[in-house]
């Protein structure tokens, strides 16, 4: 199968997905659209994996969590090698180490290799673990014999690899393997590739082992200009890596980062002070929602009940969205961020969309757009409290 002339990456994805469904080559879960496709013959393709010399000499192997790589995960465990599996969408970290119970039989190892087993038998691997990955397995939607790869379009495999580079967990010579159906191997125009795209060294199909001999350099680290504020907000470990690289003097400017928010951070009050504020003025009956709230103020709601102001401050710093002053109202599970002008506040709202603290997705908006009960008296059912603190020097 060949891609249509002038096809984009998404065109090629759709072509593969449509073909696999129409020819009944797909396996559960279906439909395969917007997934790394599970395919009939995936176990047979995975049988090539332990025969690779790269597998035989590897001690620690990272395998993606998708269904068609289930047997590859089993072979790693059965060979008593260390299996690392990325956390779904990187929400809770980068890797989990899969640790089977003592004396595990092959049947139990097969269960450990399933998505449920990955959840039940895993322990997180931290950023400071000094892990060294010897072999990487990624899923693909399409791949060429030259080693060019197209994923499902969310960029997680590329980002995982780039994060491993930043952690020092992989080197330029670390082999990358993908396991696909034969129909997923097709010519991909090199013009579609970007610097952050991950290439592969071996392609395993039900009928072939392809050594690509790919000489195109793999990502040399995280390309921060390709990372959005929203993605930073959703992936805590990415924020931590960005903070480390920023401290090391690297350019960590994000794709859609407001350029002058950092200047605002540098102009904040130098006093390390915490001071009580008077209650904000109560709106008059019939007033417009939030009209008493300055337009340079941002409302942050749905804070976790156990959230600390230091956690929010750290997240704001990591996103280069630190305000001049922060009003913390923890008992009401909210805070107010005060910026130098309305433009800075609006840019901060855009940058902070999708921000997570713990398991909570925070609500972020200009304070003037919130209901008067949110801004002044709390949500329905929430106790009123006088614990309003303005925290300077963020």
C-alpha positions in Angstrom: 0.0 0.0 0.0 1.3 3.4 -0.9 0.2 6.8 0.4 -1.7 9.1 -1.9 0.3 11.8 -3.6 0.6 14.9 -1.5 -0.7 13.1 1.6 -0.2 14.6 5.0 0.5 12.6 8.2 -3.1 12.6 9.1 -4.1 11.5 5.6 -1.7 8.5 6.0 -3.2 7.7 9.4 -6.7 7.7 8.0 -5.6 5.6 5.1 -4.1 2.9 7.4 -7.1 3.0 9.8 -9.6 2.7 7.1 -7.8 -0.1 5.3 -7.4 -2.2 8.5 -11.1 -1.8 9.3 -12.3 -2.5 5.8 -10.0 -5.6 5.4 -10.9 -6.9 8.9 -7.2 -6.8 9.9 -8.0 -5.1 13.2 -8.4 -6.8 16.6 -9.9 -5.5 19.8 -10.3 -2.6 20.7 -12.1 -1.4 17.6 -12.6 0.7 15.7 -8.8 1.4 15.4 -9.2 5.0 14.4 -7.3 7.4 16.6 -5.4 4.4 18.2 -2.2 2.5 17.9 -3.9 -0.3 16.0 -4.2 -3.7 17.5 -4.0 -6.2 14.7 -4.5 -9.8 13.9 -1.1 -11.4 14.0 0.4 -9.2 16.7 1.5 -12.2 18.8 3.3 -13.6 15.7 5.0 -10.3 15.0 6.2 -10.1 18.6 7.8 -13.5 18.4 10.7 -11.9 16.5 11.4 -9.6 19.5 13.4 -11.9 21.8 15.4 -13.1 18.8 16.9 -9.6 18.2 20.5 -9.2 19.3 19.5 -5.9 20.8 16.9 -7.7 23.0 19.4 -10.4 24.1 21.9 -7.9 25.4 19.4 -5.4 26.9 18.8 -5.4 30.7 16.2 -2.6 30.9 13.5 -2.3 28.2 10.8 0.3 27.8 7.7 -0.9 26.0 4.6 1.2 25.2 1.3 0.2 26.9 -0.7 -0.4 23.8 -2.4 -3.7 23.1 -0.3 -4.9 20.1 2.8 -4.8 22.3 1.3 -7.0 25.0 3.4 -10.0 24.0 6.5 -7.9 23.8 6.0 -6.9 27.4 5.6 -10.6 28.3 8.8 -11.6 26.6 10.7 -8.9 28.6 9.3 -10.3 31.9 9.7 -13.9 30.9 13.4 -13.2 30.2 13.8 -11.7 33.7 14.7 -8.3 32.3 13.4 -5.0 33.7 10.2 -3.8 32.1 9.4 -0.1 32.1 6.0 1.0 30.8 5.1 4.7 30.3 2.2 6.0 32.3 -1.0 6.7 30.3 -0.6 10.2 28.8 2.2 10.8 31.3 -0.3 12.2 33.8 1.3 10.5 36.9 5.0 10.4 35.8 7.1 9.0 33.0 7.6 5.3 33.8 6.2 2.5 35.9 8.4 -0.5 36.6 6.5 -3.8 36.3 7.4 -6.1 39.2 5.7 -9.5 39.0 5.0 -11.4 42.3 7.8 -13.8 43.5 7.6 -17.1 41.8 5.3 -15.9 39.1 4.3 -18.5 36.5 4.1 -17.8 32.8 0.4 -17.3 33.1 0.9 -14.7 35.8 3.6 -13.0 33.7 1.1 -12.8 30.8 -1.4 -11.1 33.2 1.3 -8.7 34.3 1.9 -7.8 30.7 -1.8 -6.8 30.2 -3.1 -3.2 30.8 -4.7 -4.4 34.0 -1.4 -6.1 35.1 0.5 -2.9 34.3 -1.8 -1.1 36.8 -1.7 -3.8 39.5 2.0 -4.7 39.5 3.8 -1.4 38.9 5.8 1.0 40.9 6.6 4.6 39.8 10.1 5.4 38.6 11.1 8.9 39.6 13.0 11.5 37.8 16.1 11.0 40.0 16.2 7.2 39.6 19.2 7.2 37.2 17.5 4.5 35.1 19.4 3.4 32.0 17.1 2.1 29.1 18.8 -0.3 26.8 16.0 -0.8 24.3 12.9 1.1 23.4 9.6 -0.3 21.9 7.1 2.1 20.5 3.7 1.7 18.8 3.1 3.1 15.3 0.3 3.8 12.9 2.5 3.8 9.9 6.2 3.2 9.4 8.6 3.1 6.4 11.4 0.7 5.7 13.8 3.7 6.0 12.7 4.0 9.7 10.3 7.0 9.3 7.5 6.7 11.8 4.0 8.2 12.2 2.1 7.7 15.5 -1.5 8.4 16.2 -1.0 12.1 16.3 -0.8 13.0 20.0 3.0 13.1 20.1 3.4 11.0 23.3 6.0 8.5 22.0 8.1 11.4 20.6 7.8 13.2 23.9 8.6 10.1 26.0 11.8 9.6 24.1 12.7 13.2 24.3 12.1 13.2 28.1 14.3 10.1 28.4 17.1 12.0 26.6 16.7 14.9 29.0 16.9 12.5 31.9 20.0 10.8 30.5 18.1 7.5 30.3 18.9 6.8 26.6 21.8 7.6 24.3 21.9 8.3 20.5 22.7 4.6 20.0 19.8 3.2 22.0 17.8 1.0 19.5 14.1 1.7 18.9 11.8 -1.1 17.8 8.2 -1.0 16.5 5.7 -3.8 16.0 3.1 -3.4 13.2 1.1 -5.3 10.6 2.6 -5.6 7.2 0.0 -3.2 5.8 1.4 -0.5 8.1 4.7 -0.5 6.3 4.7 2.0 3.4 6.7 4.8 1.9 6.5 8.0 4.0 7.8 11.2 2.4 10.8 12.5 4.3 9.4 16.0 3.9 6.7 15.1 6.4 9.3 14.5 9.2 10.2 17.1 11.8 13.2 17.3 14.1 11.2 16.1 17.1 9.9 13.0 15.3 11.2 9.7 16.5 12.6 7.2 14.0 12.9 3.4 14.4 15.8 0.9 13.9 13.8 -2.3 13.7 10.3 -3.1 12.3 8.7 -6.3 13.3 5.7 -7.6 11.4 4.0 -11.0 11.3 6.2 -11.9 8.2 9.3 -9.8 8.4 12.1 -8.3 10.5 13.2 -5.1 8.9 16.5 -3.5 10.0 16.0 0.0 8.8 19.6 1.2 9.0 18.1 4.6 9.7 20.8 7.3 10.1 18.5 10.2 10.7 19.3 11.6 14.1 16.8 10.9 16.9 15.4 13.8 19.0 18.3 15.3 21.1 15.9 16.3 23.9 12.7 18.2 24.4 11.9 20.8 21.8 10.1 23.2 24.2 8.9 25.5 21.4 6.7 22.5 20.3 5.2 22.1 23.8 2.0 24.0 24.6 1.1 25.6 27.9 -1.9 23.2 28.1 0.4 20.1 27.8 2.7 21.5 30.5 -0.3 21.9 32.7 -1.4 18.3 32.2 2.0 16.6 32.7 3.7 17.3 36.1 6.9 15.5 35.2 7.3 17.7 32.1 7.0 20.8 34.3 9.8 19.4 36.6 12.0 18.7 33.6 11.4 22.2 32.2 12.3 23.7 35.6 15.6 21.7 35.7 16.5 22.8 32.2 15.6 26.4 32.9 17.9 26.4 35.9 20.6 24.9 33.7 20.3 28.0 31.4 18.5 26.3 28.5 15.8 28.1 26.4 12.5 26.6 27.6 10.2 29.0 25.9 6.9 27.3 25.1 5.0 27.2 21.9 2.3 29.6 23.1 3.9 31.1 26.1 3.1 34.8 26.9 6.5 36.5 26.4 6.2 39.3 29.0 4.8 37.3 31.9 8.3 36.4 33.1 9.1 40.1 33.1 6.0 40.6 35.3 7.5 37.9 37.6 10.7 39.8 37.9 8.9 43.1 38.8 7.0 41.6 41.7 7.2 42.9 45.2 10.6 41.8 46.7 9.2 41.4 50.2 8.8 37.8 51.4 5.6 38.8 53.2 2.2 37.2 53.9 -0.4 39.7 54.9 -4.2 39.6 55.6 -6.5 41.3 53.3 -9.8 42.9 54.1 -12.9 41.2 52.8 -13.5 42.2 49.2 -16.5 44.5 48.7 -19.9 42.8 48.5 -21.7 43.3 45.2 -24.9 45.3 45.3 -28.1 43.5 44.5 -28.6 43.4 40.8 -25.0 44.2 40.0 -23.3 42.7 36.9 -21.5 39.5 37.7 -17.9 40.2 38.9 -18.0 43.9 38.1 -16.3 44.7 41.4 -13.3 42.5 40.6 -10.4 44.1 38.8 -9.9 42.9 35.3 -6.2 42.2 36.0 -7.3 39.4 38.5 -7.5 35.7 37.5 -9.8 33.3 39.4 -8.5 29.7 40.0 -11.1 27.3 41.3 -11.5 23.6 42.0 -8.3 23.4 44.0 -7.8 20.0 45.8 -9.0 20.1 49.4 -5.5 19.3 50.6 -3.7 21.6 48.2 -1.0 23.9 49.5 -0.2 27.4 48.3 3.4 26.3 47.6 2.1 23.7 45.0 0.2 26.3 43.1 3.1 28.8 43.3 5.4 26.1 41.9 3.0 25.3 39.0 2.6 29.0 38.1 6.4 29.4 38.1 6.9 26.4 35.9 4.4 27.9 33.4 6.1 31.3 33.6 2.7 32.7 34.7 3.5 33.9 38.2 1.4 36.9 39.2 2.5 40.0 41.2 0.4 38.8 44.1 -1.6 35.7 45.0 -4.7 35.6 47.2 -5.1 32.1 48.7 -8.5 31.0 49.9 -7.8 27.3 50.6 -11.0 26.5 52.6 -13.1 27.7 49.6 -10.7 25.7 47.3 -9.8 28.8 45.2 -7.3 31.5 44.7 -7.0 34.8 42.9 -4.0 35.8 40.9 -3.3 39.5 40.5 -1.3 40.6 37.5 0.2 43.9 36.4 -2.4 44.7 33.8 -5.5 43.1 32.1 -3.4 41.9 29.1 -1.2 39.9 31.4 -4.2 38.4 33.2 -5.8 37.4 29.9 -2.6 35.7 28.7 -2.3 33.9 32.0 -5.8 32.5 31.6 -4.8 31.1 28.2 -1.6 29.6 29.5 -3.2 28.0 32.5 -6.0 26.2 30.7 -5.9 22.4 31.5 -3.7 23.0 34.6 -3.8 20.1 37.1 -3.0 19.9 40.8 -3.1 16.3 41.8 -6.1 14.7 40.2 -8.0 18.0 40.0 -8.4 20.0 36.8 -8.4 23.6 37.9 -11.0 26.1 36.7 -9.2 29.2 35.4 -10.9 32.4 34.2 -10.8 36.2 34.6 -12.3 36.9 38.0 -14.7 39.3 36.4 -16.3 36.5 34.5 -17.1 34.4 37.6 -20.4 34.4 39.4 -20.5 36.8 42.3 -20.9 33.8 44.7 -17.6 32.4 43.4 -15.7 35.6 43.8 -17.1 36.8 47.1 -19.0 34.4 49.2 -18.0 30.9 48.0 -19.9 28.2 46.1 -23.2 26.9 47.3 -22.6 24.6 50.3 -19.1 25.9 51.0 -18.4 27.5 54.4 -17.5 31.2 54.4 -14.1 31.8 55.8 -11.9 34.8 56.5 -8.7 32.9 55.6 -7.7 35.2 52.7 -4.0 35.5 52.3 -2.0 37.5 49.8 1.3 35.9 49.1 4.0 38.2 47.7 7.2 37.3 46.0 6.0 34.4 43.9 
